[in-house]
Amino acid sequence: MVLLEAMSVGMPIICTNVEGVSETLQNNVSALIVEHSSIDSLSKAIIRMHDDELLRENLGMCSRNKFENEFSSTAMTKRVSSIYDEFHAA
C-alpha cells in the first residue's frame, strides 16, 4: 500500500525486492529496487538518488504515470467494468 501511495504523488521510490515489487515497479525506470537485507546496495541507492535530481524527477514521473494508468480509481473502474462486460456477454 505504501508503494501505491508514493506512486500516486510521484514520489521517487527506493524499495527492497520483496514479493510484489517487481510486478508493480521496474528497476531504474519507476524505482530503485535493491536486494532485501543488503545495506550496501541500499546505501548506494540512497546516495545515487540524493546526487541525481534528474533521476529523482524521472523515477517520480514514471511511477506517477504507472499509478494513473494501472492503479487509479479510473483505471480500476475500467478494469472491473470490462470484467463485468465479459461475463454479461457470455
Secondary structure, 3 states (H helix, E strand, C coil): CHHHHHHHCCCCCEEECCCCHHHHCCECCCEEEECCCCHHHHHHHHHHHHHCHHHHHHHHHHHHHHHHHHCCHHHHHHHHHHHHHHHHHC
